[in-house]
């Protein structure tokens, strides 16, 4: 896929209200587009919990090598990974425990970053009808 074609396809992408995706060919790298994702997110600092009334503009750039995208679905796969990256970051900031709003994975704190980097992701142990059972992985 050419960068120009990828940019045209990305022009039609929508996600959540207020999210925008803008891509331009990035000539510094062959077959690459620069994707700009913009959205507003609540300020997740503890002092703003639980209402999170303050909103902060979020802007993230991704550089996508699109030569290997043979179909639009290939490109969508890459875009979904970009969105997952952003949503995962927000998840680590919002996840809270107790009424004190202890945020064990908040990446803007030393403890949260350490906890996130050393966590034990679950592994899938089985599938019962529509229920997936997750258990902690072994270290």
C-alpha positions, -999 to 999 in steps of 0.1 A, spaced: 0 0 0 13 35 -8 14 61 19 -10 82 -1 -35 54 -3 -31 47 34 -37 84 42 -69 84 21 -82 53 39 -74 67 74 -94 99 65 -125 77 68 -117 62 102 -138 70 133 -136 57 168 -150 74 199 -167 108 198 -140 135 198 -112 112 185 -95 123 153 -71 105 130 -50 125 106 -23 108 85 2 124 61 29 108 40 62 109 59 89 113 33 118 110 59 111 72 58 101 53 27 66 39 26 57 55 59 29 77 71 28 99 102 -5 93 121 -17 119 145 -43 108 169 -61 135 190 -86 132 218 -95 147 251 -91 126 283 -99 133 319 -71 143 341 -65 111 361 -45 125 390 -59 113 423 -69 148 434 -94 149 405 -111 116 415 -138 105 414 -154 131 391 -124 137 368 -139 170 357 -107 184 343 -101 174 307 -67 174 290 -60 174 253 -41 143 243 -20 141 211 0 111 200 21 105 168 27 71 153 49 64 124 34 36 103 53 16 77 25 8 53 43 -10 25 33 -44 40 -4 -35 42 -19 -54 12 -55 -46 21 -75 -20 40 -80 -46 67 -42 -49 71 -41 -11 77 -70 -13 102 -51 -39 121 -23 -14 125 -46 14 135 -63 -9 161 -29 -15 177 -24 23 179 -57 27 196 -50 -2 220 -17 14 229 -35 46 238 -64 29 256 -40 8 276 -22 39 288 -55 54 299 -65 21 317 -33 22 338 -42 57 349 -78 51 357 -75 17 375 -80 25 412 -84 5 444 -103 15 476 -119 47 484 -85 64 487 -81 60 449 -48 41 452 -37 37 416 -13 8 415 -5 10 378 -6 48 372 24 53 349 31 88 361 43 75 395 73 54 403 53 28 421 27 26 393 53 23 366 72 -4 385 40 -23 392 30 -22 355 64 -33 343 66 -62 368 29 -74 366 21 -110 359 -4 -110 330 -30 -138 332 -29 -167 308 -60 -184 293 -67 -217 309 -98 -228 292 -130 -217 275 -164 -227 289 -191 -217 264 -187 -179 264 -166 -177 295 -129 -175 294 -110 -184 326 -79 -164 333 -53 -174 359 -20 -156 368 9 -168 347 39 -184 364 71 -163 367 
